Amino acid sequence: MMKTKILYFLIFLNLFIFQKLNSSENEIYNKIDLFGEVLEKINKEYVDEIDQSVSMDSAINGLLQSLDPYSSYMSPETFGEMQTETSGEFGGLGIEVGMESGVVKVISPIDDTPASKAGIKAGDYIVKINNIQVQGKSLSEAVDLMRGPVGSGIELTVRRRGEKKALTFNIIREVIQIKSVKADLLEKNIGYIRLTSFNENSGKQIKKEIEKFERDINVKSYILDLRNNPGGLLSQAIKISDFFLDNGEIVSTKSRKVSENRKWFAKEGDIIKGKTLLILINYGSASASEIVAGALKDHKRAILLGESSYGKGSVQSIIPLKNKGAIRLTVAKYYLPSGKSISEVGVSPDIEIGEDSEDFRIKTKTDNQLNYAIKLLNG
């Protein structure tokens, strides 16, 4: 039975590699033979009996994760769960995560969610979930471990830059309901807009809030807060960037196929009529957040304040497979108007201001970044 499974997998590898063969094809075939030999040795010699199906899934996932932190394999079960609406049945923590060096890395905690309230931060590495080691597991396996019934508890062990010891967080799962846009009038003359994700209604909601502010003659400037915003829909990032530009390129995507490369441009009409715009970013600002911040910085339309962003400048597609599973595969990269790639570099602020205390919380008295921005805008 094991030999049959290995044969199928080797045929899969042959088909995967066939189109790439060149002068080194003998070396590639030797690697395939080596892979088959290793699988055979594991089956015969490994100390414990192995689940052959899980081993094959892990091999496929390893192939994908060797490409970049965002490509991965989803088993039929995982893919099915992703497609199913589970509102009210499963609880979450409220974090966007990726994979780095075999460990789950927090891209961003989302405002007002259990993870954010517990103190999880962007850049934290999750090394254990309920005392189970994450190293060696796929991203989808780790995410499955974090899922559970609403009201149930979970223990996360994380490693954080600057901390010598691992930190432990006990969190209660909740149904995650995200309000993507929040607005407030600061100091009676600054329109403050907090955007926590880019969903299908984000652009419409931001425009509505700006129109309210524009009816107030005292509003002289704006703050767009993109901190801990992990991203979302590209279409909304383009739409929101366009609100503040009169012309010029917003973003472009480049893929392996030149015919699929695209560029998006701003239409005439700055809805805040040239008023000063300041954008707050941090390490938790990723993907669509970086497109908006980067485009407006490149066009010198906004002042960026805070910390360098995450550096997730790639596009993933979900590609279904015959076994009813799927692969999440990076198919393109984002490029700013300047031609720079966001990937792994991020967007740097014009004014670098880090969090100055352990008690730091966004839009509270401890928010030194926002306090600095207010003082800067009001002279």
C-alpha positions in Angstrom: 0.0 0.0 0.0 2.8 2.4 0.9 4.6 1.6 -2.3 1.5 2.4 -4.3 1.1 5.8 -2.5 4.8 6.6 -3.1 4.4 5.7 -6.8 1.4 8.0 -7.2 3.4 10.8 -5.4 6.4 10.3 -7.6 4.2 10.4 -10.7 2.8 13.7 -9.4 6.4 15.0 -9.0 7.3 13.9 -12.5 4.3 15.8 -13.9 5.1 18.9 -11.8 8.7 19.0 -13.0 8.4 17.7 -16.5 7.7 21.2 -18.0 10.9 22.6 -16.3 13.4 20.1 -17.7 16.6 21.4 -19.2 20.2 20.3 -19.2 20.0 19.3 -15.5 17.1 16.9 -16.1 19.2 13.9 -14.9 19.8 15.6 -11.6 16.1 16.3 -11.2 15.3 12.6 -11.8 18.0 11.6 -9.4 16.3 13.8 -6.8 13.0 12.1 -7.5 14.6 8.7 -7.0 16.2 10.0 -3.7 12.8 11.2 -2.5 11.3 7.8 -3.1 14.2 6.1 -1.3 13.7 8.4 1.7 10.0 7.7 1.9 10.7 3.9 1.7 13.3 4.1 4.5 10.9 6.1 6.7 8.2 3.6 6.2 10.5 0.7 7.1 12.8 2.1 9.7 11.1 5.0 11.6 10.6 4.2 15.3 6.8 4.8 15.2 4.2 3.7 12.6 3.4 6.7 10.4 0.1 8.0 8.9 1.0 7.7 5.2 -1.7 10.2 4.1 -0.5 12.8 6.6 3.1 12.3 5.4 2.1 12.9 1.8 0.2 16.0 2.7 3.3 17.3 4.6 5.5 16.6 1.7 3.3 18.6 -0.7 3.0 21.4 1.9 6.8 21.4 2.3 7.2 21.9 -1.4 4.8 24.9 -1.3 6.2 26.5 1.8 9.7 26.3 0.4 8.5 28.9 -2.2 7.5 31.7 0.3 5.7 32.1 3.7 2.3 32.5 2.1 2.0 29.5 -0.2 0.5 26.4 1.3 -1.5 23.2 0.8 -5.1 22.8 2.1 -6.4 19.3 2.6 -10.0 18.6 1.5 -11.1 19.0 5.1 -9.3 22.3 5.6 -10.5 23.7 2.3 -14.0 22.7 3.1 -13.9 24.4 6.4 -12.6 27.6 4.8 -15.5 27.6 2.4 -18.1 27.0 5.0 -19.8 29.8 6.9 -19.3 29.0 10.6 -20.6 32.2 12.2 -21.7 31.4 15.8 -20.2 27.9 15.7 -16.5 28.4 15.9 -14.6 31.1 17.8 -11.4 32.9 16.9 -8.7 35.0 18.4 -8.6 37.9 15.9 -5.1 37.6 14.4 -3.8 37.5 10.9 -0.9 35.0 10.7 1.8 33.8 8.3 4.6 31.2 8.3 8.3 32.0 8.8 11.1 29.5 9.4 8.5 26.9 10.3 6.9 29.0 13.0 3.6 30.9 12.9 4.3 34.6 12.9 1.6 37.2 13.8 1.2 39.6 11.0 -1.3 41.7 12.9 -3.7 41.5 15.9 -7.1 43.0 15.0 -8.6 45.8 17.1 -11.0 44.8 19.9 -10.5 41.1 19.5 -9.4 38.6 22.1 -5.8 38.5 20.8 -5.5 42.3 20.8 -7.0 42.6 24.3 -4.6 39.9 25.6 -1.6 41.8 24.4 -0.5 39.8 21.3 1.6 42.0 19.0 2.6 42.1 15.4 5.8 40.2 14.9 5.2 37.7 17.7 6.2 34.1 16.9 3.7 31.5 18.2 5.9 28.5 19.2 3.3 26.5 21.2 -0.5 26.2 21.0 -2.0 24.6 24.2 1.6 23.3 24.8 1.8 21.6 21.4 4.9 22.6 19.5 4.2 24.5 16.3 7.6 23.8 14.7 7.1 21.3 11.8 3.4 21.9 11.4 1.8 23.6 8.4 0.1 27.0 8.6 -3.3 25.4 8.1 -2.6 22.8 10.9 -1.6 25.6 13.3 -4.7 27.6 12.4 -6.9 24.5 13.0 -5.3 24.2 16.5 -6.3 27.8 17.2 -9.9 27.3 16.2 -12.5 26.1 18.7 -15.9 26.7 20.2 -16.9 30.2 21.3 -16.1 30.6 25.0 -13.4 28.0 25.1 -9.9 28.8 26.2 -6.5 28.5 24.5 -2.9 29.0 25.6 -0.4 30.6 23.3 3.3 30.6 24.0 5.1 33.3 22.0 8.6 34.6 21.4 8.9 38.4 21.1 11.8 40.5 19.9 13.6 42.0 22.8 12.2 39.5 25.3 14.6 36.8 26.6 11.9 34.5 27.9 8.9 33.1 26.1 5.6 34.8 26.9 2.4 32.9 27.7 -1.1 34.2 26.9 -4.4 32.6 28.0 -7.2 33.7 25.7 -10.9 33.0 25.4 -12.2 32.5 21.9 -15.0 34.8 20.6 -17.0 35.2 17.5 -14.9 37.8 15.6 -17.0 40.7 14.3 -14.8 43.4 12.8 -15.9 47.0 12.4 -13.5 48.1 9.8 -14.0 51.9 10.0 -14.1 54.1 13.1 -14.0 57.9 13.0 -13.6 60.6 15.6 -13.0 64.4 15.7 -9.8 65.1 17.6 -8.9 68.5 19.1 -12.0 69.9 17.3 -10.0 70.3 14.1 -8.6 66.9 13.0 -10.6 64.2 11.2 -9.4 60.9 12.6 -10.2 57.7 10.7 -9.2 54.2 11.9 -9.2 51.5 9.3 -8.8 48.0 10.7 -9.2 45.9 7.5 -10.0 46.4 3.8 -13.4 44.7 3.3 -16.0 45.3 0.5 -17.6 48.2 2.4 -14.4 50.0 3.6 -14.2 52.6 0.8 -17.9 53.5 1.1 -17.7 53.8 4.9 -14.5 56.0 4.8 -16.1 58.3 2.1 -19.2 58.7 4.3 -17.1 59.7 7.3 -15.0 62.1 5.3 -18.1 63.8 3.9 -19.3 64.4 7.5 -15.9 65.9 8.4 -15.9 68.1 5.3 -19.2 69.7 6.4 -17.3 70.9 9.6 -15.5 74.1 8.7 -13.1 73.6 11.6 -11.5 70.4 10.2 -8.2 71.4 8.8 -6.3 68.1 8.5 -6.8 64.3 8.6 -5.2 61.2 10.2 -5.7 57.9 8.5 -4.7 55.2 11.1 -3.6 51.9 9.4 -1.7 50.4 12.3 -2.4 46.7 12.9 -4.3 46.6 9.6 -3.4 43.2 8.0 -4.9 44.2 4.6 -7.8 42.7 2.6 -9.2 43.6 -0.8 -7.0 45.1 -3.4 -10.0 46.9 -5.0 -10.6 48.8 -1.7 -6.9 49.8 -1.3 -7.1 51.3 -4.8 -10.4 53.0 -4.1 -9.2 54.5 -0.8 -5.9 55.7 -2.3 -7.8 57.3 -5.1 -9.8 59.4 -2.6 -6.7 61.5 -1.9 -5.1 61.7 -5.4 -5.9 63.7 -8.5 -3.9 61.6 -10.9 -1.0 59.1 -11.3 -0.3 55.5 -10.7 -1.6 53.9 -7.5 -0.2 50.3 -7.7 0.9 47.7 -10.2 1.0 43.9 -10.1 3.6 41.8 -11.9 3.2 38.0 -12.4 5.1 35.3 -14.2 3.0 35.9 -17.3 3.6 39.3 -18.7 0.1 39.3 -20.2 -1.3 39.3 -16.7 0.6 42.4 -15.4 -1.7 45.2 -14.5 -1.6 48.9 -13.4 -4.2 51.0 -11.7 -4.4 54.8 -11.9 -6.1 57.6 -9.9 -9.0 59.5 -11.2 -9.3 63.3 -10.8 -10.8 64.4 -7.5 -9.2 64.7 -4.1 -12.1 64.5 -1.7 -10.3 66.4 1.1 -9.3 69.1 -1.3 -5.6 69.1 -0.6 -5.8 69.2 3.2 -2.9 67.8 5.1 -3.1 64.0 5.5 -1.0 62.0 8.0 -1.0 58.2 7.9 -0.1 56.1 10.9 1.6 52.7 10.2 3.4 50.1 12.2 4.8 46.5 11.8 1.2 45.3 11.8 0.3 47.3 8.7 0.4 44.8 5.8 -0.6 44.2 2.2 -3.4 46.6 1.3 -2.4 48.9 4.1 1.1 49.1 2.5 -0.4 49.8 -0.9 -2.3 52.9 0.4 0.6 54.2 2.5 3.2 53.6 -0.2 1.2 55.1 -3.0 0.4 58.3 -1.0 4.0 58.6 0.2 5.3 58.2 -3.4 3.0 60.9 -4.6 4.0 63.1 -1.6 0.4 63.3 -0.7 0.7 62.1 2.9 3.1 62.2 5.8 3.8 58.7 7.2 4.5 58.4 10.9 5.2 55.4 13.1 7.2 52.3 12.3 8.1 50.4 9.1 5.3 48.2 7.8 5.3 44.4 7.5 6.4 43.8 4.0 3.7 41.6 2.5 3.6 42.7 -1.1 2.3 39.6 -2.8 -1.0 38.3 -4.3 -2.2 34.8 -3.4 -4.8 32.8 -5.3 -6.7 29.8 -4.0 -6.5 27.0 -6.7 -8.8 24.0 -6.2 -7.4 20.5 -6.7 -8.9 17.3 -8.0 -8.9 15.8 -4.5 -11.2 18.6 -3.4 -8.3 20.2 -1.5 -6.6 23.4 -2.7 -3.3 25.2 -2.8 -2.8 28.8 -1.8 -0.2 30.0 -4.3 1.6 33.4 -4.7 0.8 34.4 -8.3 2.0 38.1 -8.4 3.7 40.9 -6.5 2.7 44.4 -5.8 4.8 47.4 -6.9 4.5 51.0 -5.8 4.4 53.9 -8.2 8.1 54.4 -7.7 8.6 50.8 -9.0 9.7 49.5 -5.6 8.4 46.1 -4.4 6.8 46.0 -0.9 7.8 42.3 -0.4 9.9 41.7 2.7 10.9 45.4 2.7 7.7 47.2 3.7 7.1 50.9 3.6 9.2 53.1 5.8 7.7 56.1 7.6 8.8 59.7 7.0 8.9 60.2 10.8 9.9 57.1 12.8 8.2 56.9 16.2 8.1 53.6 18.1 5.8 52.5 20.9 7.3 53.9 24.1 5.8 51.7 26.7 4.6 48.1 27.5 1.2 49.5 28.2 0.9 50.9 24.7 -2.7 50.7 23.2 -3.9 52.3 20.1 -6.0 55.4 20.6 -5.6 55.6 24.3 -3.6 57.9 26.6 -0.6 55.5 26.1 -0.7 56.0 22.3 2.4 58.2 21.9 2.4 57.9 18.1 -1.1 59.4 17.8 -0.2 62.1 20.4 2.8 63.0 18.4 0.8 63.2 15.2 -1.8 65.5 16.8 0.9 67.9 18.1 2.6 67.8 14.6 -0.6 68.7 12.8 -1.6 71.5 15.3 1.9 73.0 15.3 
